């Protein structure tokens, strides 16, 4: 200690025991015999509760201390010296035991998530990367797009192949902008007039023999013609019309041919196909 002593004066700083030919330990530049050192300065082991003397390694974690041979997993008793470990409820576990007992588990394989593993979460469930799979092809979805179906997920190619609506005209998948007519799906650009191919989305149209026609084509091809104005009677927009002996008139065209009085709901006479009100018919 760079100091000189008479042999009777080299003694334990605490109990004055003579240290000649005895082991001692320096603490804060003072010598202590082994029993006094252990009593005053040694930590007690968390496992065996005995002092950790100078002959043993003192392993510490968060102000807790263990003998080297006592530092082991509380569950499997495997030594934790130079091994990864994790604390839980004031106890220490090896990485495997900690994961098996406390780690979250995959909703696919029910095995725990271990350190460094990717975790995929969806609707309150979680999966390993290799367990988060398409319900159809069973391949991992990883970072690809997917579509939910019946509490499971489907990758986009499988969804389009198995479940997606297909256009009634071109049979291709409808990704967006579809139109439904008579419980059948169509692309907007495929839902067209049977006669002129005009797109019918947001247009007035009707059907004939289960086929759609725009208002103009339907009027030209199939609608009855008014006997007065010769224009088509289509019924679009709530158009009212009158029929009599296979002849047809718009309501506003059903008038006396002489005085132009509207005859809807009134008695009338026919004179060689012309409509006449009773006064004009008598003259």
C-alpha positions in Angstrom: 0.0 0.0 0.0 3.1 2.2 -0.4 3.2 2.4 3.4 5.4 0.8 6.0 4.1 -1.0 9.1 5.5 -2.8 12.1 4.2 -6.4 11.7 2.0 -6.0 14.8 0.4 -2.8 13.4 -0.8 -4.2 10.0 -4.4 -5.0 11.2 -7.9 -5.0 9.9 -9.4 -1.5 9.8 -12.6 -2.8 11.4 -11.7 -5.5 13.9 -8.0 -4.9 14.4 -7.2 -8.5 13.6 -3.5 -8.9 12.7 -3.1 -9.4 8.9 0.4 -10.9 8.8 0.2 -14.1 6.7 -3.5 -13.5 6.3 -5.6 -12.6 3.2 -7.0 -9.1 3.2 -8.8 -6.7 0.9 -8.2 -3.0 0.4 -11.3 -0.9 0.5 -11.0 2.9 0.3 -7.2 2.5 1.0 -7.9 0.6 4.2 -7.2 -3.2 4.7 -10.0 -5.5 5.9 -9.9 -9.1 6.8 -12.1 -11.4 4.7 -14.9 -11.8 7.3 -15.1 -8.1 7.9 -15.1 -7.3 4.2 -18.0 -9.7 3.6 -19.9 -8.3 6.6 -19.4 -4.7 5.7 -19.3 -4.5 1.9 -20.2 -7.8 0.1 -23.7 -8.0 -1.6 -26.1 -10.7 -0.7 -27.0 -13.0 -3.6 -30.6 -12.7 -4.7 -30.8 -16.5 -5.2 -29.1 -18.1 -2.2 -29.1 -15.0 0.1 -25.5 -15.6 1.0 -22.8 -12.9 0.8 -20.9 -12.7 -2.5 -17.4 -12.9 -1.2 -14.1 -11.9 -2.9 -13.6 -15.4 -4.3 -16.7 -15.2 -6.5 -17.9 -13.0 -9.4 -20.6 -10.6 -8.5 -23.1 -10.4 -11.3 -25.5 -7.5 -11.0 -28.7 -6.2 -12.7 -30.6 -3.1 -11.6 -29.1 -3.0 -8.1 -29.6 -6.8 -7.7 -26.7 -9.2 -7.3 -26.0 -12.8 -7.8 -23.2 -15.3 -7.5 -22.1 -16.4 -11.0 -23.4 -19.9 -10.3 -26.7 -18.6 -9.0 -27.5 -16.3 -12.0 -29.9 -18.7 -13.8 -33.4 -18.8 -15.3 -36.1 -19.2 -12.6 -38.0 -21.5 -14.9 -35.5 -23.9 -16.4 -32.4 -23.2 -14.2 -30.2 -22.6 -17.3 -27.3 -20.4 -16.6 -27.7 -16.8 -17.8 -24.1 -15.9 -17.8 -23.3 -14.4 -21.2 -26.8 -15.3 -22.3 -29.8 -13.1 -23.2 -32.4 -12.8 -20.4 -35.5 -10.8 -19.5 -37.0 -9.8 -16.1 -40.7 -10.4 -15.2 -42.3 -9.8 -11.8 -38.9 -9.4 -10.1 -37.7 -12.7 -11.5 -35.3 -13.3 -14.4 -35.9 -15.7 -17.2 -33.9 -17.0 -20.2 -35.2 -15.6 -23.5 -36.9 -18.9 -24.5 -38.7 -19.3 -21.2 -39.8 -15.6 -21.1 -41.2 -15.9 -24.6 -43.0 -19.2 -23.9 -44.6 -17.8 -20.7 -45.3 -14.2 -21.4 -44.8 -13.2 -25.1 -47.8 -12.5 -27.4 -48.7 -15.4 -29.6 -49.5 -15.7 -33.3 -53.2 -16.2 -34.1 -52.1 -18.5 -36.9 -49.7 -21.0 -35.4 -50.1 -20.0 -31.7 -46.4 -19.9 -31.2 -44.9 -16.9 -29.4 -43.4 -13.8 -31.0 -39.7 -13.9 -30.2 -37.3 -10.9 -30.3 -36.7 -9.5 -33.7 -39.7 -11.2 -35.4 -42.0 -9.2 -37.6 -45.5 -8.9 -36.4 -48.5 -8.3 -38.7 -51.6 -7.0 -37.1 -55.2 -6.7 -38.5 -58.5 -6.3 -36.8 -57.1 -7.0 -33.4 -55.3 -10.2 -34.4 -51.6 -10.7 -35.0 -49.5 -13.1 -37.0 -45.9 -14.1 -37.8 -44.8 -12.9 -41.2 -44.9 -16.5 -42.5 -48.4 -17.1 -40.9 -50.1 -14.0 -42.4 -51.3 -15.9 -45.6 -53.9 -15.6 -48.3 -56.8 -17.9 -47.5 -56.8 -19.2 -51.1 -53.2 -19.7 -52.2 -51.8 -20.0 -48.7 -48.8 -17.8 -49.6 -47.5 -15.2 -47.2 -49.0 -11.8 -48.0 -46.0 -9.9 -46.4 -46.2 -6.2 -47.6 -48.5 -6.9 -50.6 -52.0 -5.5 -50.9 -54.9 -7.7 -49.6 -58.7 -7.7 -49.4 -60.6 -8.9 -46.3 -63.2 -11.7 -46.7 -65.1 -13.6 -44.1 -62.7 -12.7 -41.2 -59.8 -13.8 -43.3 -57.6 -12.1 -46.0 -57.1 -12.7 -49.7 -54.3 -11.5 -51.9 -55.4 -9.3 -54.8 -54.6 -11.9 -57.6 -56.6 -14.6 -55.8 -59.5 -12.2 -55.0 -59.8 -11.1 -58.6 -59.6 -14.8 -59.8 -62.1 -16.2 -57.2 -64.4 -13.5 -55.8 -64.3 -10.3 -57.8 -67.3 -9.2 -59.8 -66.8 -9.5 -63.6 -68.4 -7.4 -66.2 -71.5 -8.9 -67.9 -70.2 -7.7 -71.3 -66.4 -8.1 -71.4 -66.0 -10.6 -68.4 -63.1 -8.6 -67.0 -62.8 -7.8 -63.3 -64.6 -4.7 -62.1 -62.1 -2.8 -60.0 -63.9 0.5 -59.8 -66.8 2.5 -61.3 -69.1 -0.5 -61.8 -72.8 -0.2 -62.7 -75.5 -2.7 -61.6 -78.5 -3.4 -63.8 -81.0 -6.2 -63.4 -78.7 -7.7 -60.7 -75.9 -7.9 -63.2 -72.6 -5.9 -63.0 -71.0 -3.9 -65.8 -68.1 -1.6 -66.3 -69.4 1.9 -66.8 -67.8 2.0 -70.2 -69.3 -1.4 -71.1 -72.9 -0.5 -70.1 -73.9 1.0 -73.4 -77.0 1.3 -75.6 -77.6 -1.9 -77.6 -78.2 0.1 -80.8 -75.8 3.1 -80.8 -73.2 2.0 -78.1 -73.7 5.3 -76.2 -72.7 5.0 -72.5 -75.8 4.8 -70.4 -74.4 5.7 -67.0 -76.2 8.9 -65.8 -78.4 8.8 -68.9 -82.1 8.0 -69.3 -82.5 4.5 -70.7 -84.9 1.6 -70.8 -84.8 -2.1 -71.9 -86.3 -4.2 -74.6 -86.0 -8.0 -74.5 -83.6 -7.6 -71.5 -81.3 -5.3 -73.5 -80.7 -1.7 -72.6 -81.4 1.2 -75.0 -80.9 4.9 -74.7 -84.0 7.1 -74.8 -83.4 8.2 -78.4 -82.8 4.8 -79.8 -85.8 3.3 -77.9 -88.0 6.0 -79.2 -86.8 5.5 -82.8 -87.0 1.8 -82.8 -89.9 0.8 -80.5 -92.0 3.7 -79.2 -95.5 4.4 -80.4 -95.9 7.6 -82.4 -98.4 10.3 -81.5 -101.2 10.6 -84.1 -101.1 14.4 -83.8 -97.4 15.4 -83.6 -95.9 12.2 -84.9 -93.3 12.2 -82.1 -92.5 9.1 -80.1 -94.5 8.4 -76.9 -91.7 7.1 -74.7 -93.0 7.4 -71.1 -89.7 9.0 -70.0 -90.2 11.7 -67.4 -93.7 10.5 -66.5 -95.2 11.3 -70.0 -98.9 10.6 -70.1 -100.6 9.4 -73.2 -104.1 8.4 -74.5 -104.8 5.2 -76.5 -108.0 4.6 -78.6 -108.5 1.9 -81.2 -104.8 1.2 -81.7 -104.1 4.9 -82.0 -102.1 6.9 -79.5 -101.7 10.6 -78.5 -99.6 12.5 -76.0 -102.0 13.9 -73.4 -101.3 17.4 -74.5 -101.9 16.4 -78.1 -105.3 14.9 -77.4 -107.3 18.0 -78.5 -110.2 18.8 -80.7 -108.9 19.2 -84.2 -111.1 22.3 -84.8 -111.1 24.3 -81.6 -108.0 22.8 -80.0 -109.8 22.2 -76.7 -108.0 19.4 -74.7 -110.3 16.3 -74.6 -108.5 14.3 -71.8 -111.2 13.0 -69.5 -114.1 14.4 -71.6 -116.4 12.9 -74.1 -115.4 13.2 -77.8 -116.4 12.3 -81.3 -114.3 10.7 -84.1 -114.6 12.0 -87.6 -112.5 10.1 -90.1 -109.8 9.6 -87.5 -110.0 13.2 -86.2 -110.9 14.0 -82.6 -113.8 16.5 -82.2 -115.5 17.9 -79.2 -119.2 17.4 -79.2 -120.1 21.0 -80.2 -117.6 20.9 -83.1 -118.8 17.5 -84.1 -122.4 18.7 -84.4 -121.5 21.7 -86.6 
